[in-house]
Amino acid sequence: MITLQDSIEINTTPEKILNWFQNLDKHFTDWHPNHTKFEKITGGMDEGDIIRFEECIDGKWFKFNFKIHKIDKTKNGWRAEFKAPMATIIFKVEEKKNTCIFSHIETFGFIKSQNPFICNVIAPIFRKLLNPKYRFDLIEKDIIEDNINLKRILEKGNNK
């Protein structure tokens, strides 16, 4: 399994971030210049619904349909999990005093193992071999930029 992730501190509440994500069809193209299309295929942003997004990163197109697998409230935030046949996207928010830690995690299920040798040796080799086709380097860069942009968007006009 190949996992790409980034976290950022955002000066807002978990509820404001969740509301923003539940209206992603209105915000997706403003979130990042790479984002070109977001569609609620089955009509909503609830567990079981299907969404589609498209983005172009450095000339490489990424077009995916995801099923909203879980949206869970936690003790101090929330977690949303979106699944496609070979990929999972997780957005996680944890409240930290007067701010939140927002985490964006993407996993690609080419290798599924908890074995340290496979995770630390085989998976990185597999990632390097697959990178020319799947461009994990571009996806990783996009995740980081998405987080920076989300922080800017949500903190804009925030009086905290």
Contacts in CASP RR format, 6 or more apart in sequence:
PFRMAT RR
TARGET T0000
AUTHOR 0000-0000-0000
METHOD contacts of the structure
MODEL  1
MITLQDSIEINTTPEKILNWFQNLDKHFTDWHPNHTKFEKITGGMDEGDI
IRFEECIDGKWFKFNFKIHKIDKTKNGWRAEFKAPMATIIFKVEEKKNTC
IFSHIETFGFIKSQNPFICNVIAPIFRKLLNPKYRFDLIEKDIIEDNINL
KRILEKGNNK
1 107 0 8 1.000
1 108 0 8 1.000
1 109 0 8 1.000
1 110 0 8 1.000
1 111 0 8 1.000
1 112 0 8 1.000
1 113 0 8 1.000
1 119 0 8 1.000
1 123 0 8 1.000
2 107 0 8 1.000
2 108 0 8 1.000
2 109 0 8 1.000
2 110 0 8 1.000
2 111 0 8 1.000
2 123 0 8 1.000
2 126 0 8 1.000
2 127 0 8 1.000
2 130 0 8 1.000
2 136 0 8 1.000
3 105 0 8 1.000
3 106 0 8 1.000
3 107 0 8 1.000
3 108 0 8 1.000
4 105 0 8 1.000
4 106 0 8 1.000
4 107 0 8 1.000
4 136 0 8 1.000
4 139 0 8 1.000
4 140 0 8 1.000
4 143 0 8 1.000
5 103 0 8 1.000
5 104 0 8 1.000
5 105 0 8 1.000
5 106 0 8 1.000
5 143 0 8 1.000
6 103 0 8 1.000
6 104 0 8 1.000
6 140 0 8 1.000
6 143 0 8 1.000
6 144 0 8 1.000
6 147 0 8 1.000
7 101 0 8 1.000
7 102 0 8 1.000
7 103 0 8 1.000
7 104 0 8 1.000
7 147 0 8 1.000
8 101 0 8 1.000
8 102 0 8 1.000
8 147 0 8 1.000
8 148 0 8 1.000
8 150 0 8 1.000
8 151 0 8 1.000
9 96 0 8 1.000
9 99 0 8 1.000
9 100 0 8 1.000
9 101 0 8 1.000
9 102 0 8 1.000
9 151 0 8 1.000
10 17 0 8 1.000
10 99 0 8 1.000
10 100 0 8 1.000
10 101 0 8 1.000
10 102 0 8 1.000
10 150 0 8 1.000
10 151 0 8 1.000
10 154 0 8 1.000
10 155 0 8 1.000
11 98 0 8 1.000
11 99 0 8 1.000
11 151 0 8 1.000
11 154 0 8 1.000
11 155 0 8 1.000
11 158 0 8 1.000
11 160 0 8 1.000
12 99 0 8 1.000
12 100 0 8 1.000
12 154 0 8 1.000
12 155 0 8 1.000
12 158 0 8 1.000
12 160 0 8 1.000
13 95 0 8 1.000
13 100 0 8 1.000
14 76 0 8 1.000
14 77 0 8 1.000
14 78 0 8 1.000
14 93 0 8 1.000
14 94 0 8 1.000
14 95 0 8 1.000
14 100 0 8 1.000
16 154 0 8 1.000
17 78 0 8 1.000
17 93 0 8 1.000
17 100 0 8 1.000
17 102 0 8 1.000
17 150 0 8 1.000
17 154 0 8 1.000
18 78 0 8 1.000
18 93 0 8 1.000
20 27 0 8 1.000
20 150 0 8 1.000
20 153 0 8 1.000
20 154 0 8 1.000
21 45 0 8 1.000
21 80 0 8 1.000
21 91 0 8 1.000
22 45 0 8 1.000
23 45 0 8 1.000
24 31 0 8 1.000
24 38 0 8 1.000
24 45 0 8 1.000
24 51 0 8 1.000
25 38 0 8 1.000
25 39 0 8 1.000
25 40 0 8 1.000
27 153 0 8 1.000
28 35 0 8 1.000
28 37 0 8 1.000
28 38 0 8 1.000
28 53 0 8 1.000
29 35 0 8 1.000
29 36 0 8 1.000
29 37 0 8 1.000
29 38 0 8 1.000
30 153 0 8 1.000
31 146 0 8 1.000
31 149 0 8 1.000
31 150 0 8 1.000
31 153 0 8 1.000
32 55 0 8 1.000
32 142 0 8 1.000
32 145 0 8 1.000
32 146 0 8 1.000
32 149 0 8 1.000
34 55 0 8 1.000
34 56 0 8 1.000
34 57 0 8 1.000
34 142 0 8 1.000
34 145 0 8 1.000
35 53 0 8 1.000
35 54 0 8 1.000
35 55 0 8 1.000
36 54 0 8 1.000
36 55 0 8 1.000
36 56 0 8 1.000
37 52 0 8 1.000
37 53 0 8 1.000
37 54 0 8 1.000
38 51 0 8 1.000
38 52 0 8 1.000
38 53 0 8 1.000
38 54 0 8 1.000
39 51 0 8 1.000
39 52 0 8 1.000
39 53 0 8 1.000
40 49 0 8 1.000
40 50 0 8 1.000
40 51 0 8 1.000
41 49 0 8 1.000
41 50 0 8 1.000
41 51 0 8 1.000
41 52 0 8 1.000
41 65 0 8 1.000
42 48 0 8 1.000
42 49 0 8 1.000
42 50 0 8 1.000
43 49 0 8 1.000
44 51 0 8 1.000
45 51 0 8 1.000
45 68 0 8 1.000
45 71 0 8 1.000
46 68 0 8 1.000
46 71 0 8 1.000
47 68 0 8 1.000
47 69 0 8 1.000
47 70 0 8 1.000
47 71 0 8 1.000
48 67 0 8 1.000
48 68 0 8 1.000
48 69 0 8 1.000
49 67 0 8 1.000
49 68 0 8 1.000
50 65 0 8 1.000
50 66 0 8 1.000
50 67 0 8 1.000
50 68 0 8 1.000
51 65 0 8 1.000
51 66 0 8 1.000
51 68 0 8 1.000
51 82 0 8 1.000
52 63 0 8 1.000
52 64 0 8 1.000
52 65 0 8 1.000
52 66 0 8 1.000
53 63 0 8 1.000
53 64 0 8 1.000
53 66 0 8 1.000
54 61 0 8 1.000
54 62 0 8 1.000
54 63 0 8 1.000
54 64 0 8 1.000
55 61 0 8 1.000
55 62 0 8 1.000
55 142 0 8 1.000
56 62 0 8 1.000
57 135 0 8 1.000
57 138 0 8 1.000
57 139 0 8 1.000
57 141 0 8 1.000
57 142 0 8 1.000
58 135 0 8 1.000
58 138 0 8 1.000
60 135 0 8 1.000
60 138 0 8 1.000
62 139 0 8 1.000
64 84 0 8 1.000
64 87 0 8 1.000
65 84 0 8 1.000
66 82 0 8 1.000
66 83 0 8 1.000
66 84 0 8 1.000
66 87 0 8 1.000
66 89 0 8 1.000
67 82 0 8 1.000
67 83 0 8 1.000
67 84 0 8 1.000
68 80 0 8 1.000
68 81 0 8 1.000
68 82 0 8 1.000
69 81 0 8 1.000
69 82 0 8 1.000
69 83 0 8 1.000
69 88 0 8 1.000
70 79 0 8 1.000
70 80 0 8 1.000
70 81 0 8 1.000
71 78 0 8 1.000
71 79 0 8 1.000
71 80 0 8 1.000
71 81 0 8 1.000
72 78 0 8 1.000
72 79 0 8 1.000
72 80 0 8 1.000
74 94 0 8 1.000
76 94 0 8 1.000
76 95 0 8 1.000
76 96 0 8 1.000
77 93 0 8 1.000
77 94 0 8 1.000
77 95 0 8 1.000
77 100 0 8 1.000
78 92 0 8 1.000
78 93 0 8 1.000
79 90 0 8 1.000
79 91 0 8 1.000
79 92 0 8 1.000
79 93 0 8 1.000
80 90 0 8 1.000
80 91 0 8 1.000
80 92 0 8 1.000
81 88 0 8 1.000
81 89 0 8 1.000
81 90 0 8 1.000
82 88 0 8 1.000
82 89 0 8 1.000
82 90 0 8 1.000
86 108 0 8 1.000
86 109 0 8 1.000
86 110 0 8 1.000
87 106 0 8 1.000
87 107 0 8 1.000
87 108 0 8 1.000
87 109 0 8 1.000
88 106 0 8 1.000
88 107 0 8 1.000
88 109 0 8 1.000
89 104 0 8 1.000
89 105 0 8 1.000
89 106 0 8 1.000
90 103 0 8 1.000
90 104 0 8 1.000
90 105 0 8 1.000
90 106 0 8 1.000
90 107 0 8 1.000
91 102 0 8 1.000
91 103 0 8 1.000
91 104 0 8 1.000
91 105 0 8 1.000
92 102 0 8 1.000
92 103 0 8 1.000
92 105 0 8 1.000
93 100 0 8 1.000
93 101 0 8 1.000
93 102 0 8 1.000
93 103 0 8 1.000
94 100 0 8 1.000
94 101 0 8 1.000
94 103 0 8 1.000
98 160 0 8 1.000
102 147 0 8 1.000
102 150 0 8 1.000
102 151 0 8 1.000
104 143 0 8 1.000
104 146 0 8 1.000
104 147 0 8 1.000
106 139 0 8 1.000
106 143 0 8 1.000
108 134 0 8 1.000
108 136 0 8 1.000
110 126 0 8 1.000
110 130 0 8 1.000
111 118 0 8 1.000
111 122 0 8 1.000
111 123 0 8 1.000
111 126 0 8 1.000
113 119 0 8 1.000
127 136 0 8 1.000
130 136 0 8 1.000
131 137 0 8 1.000
END
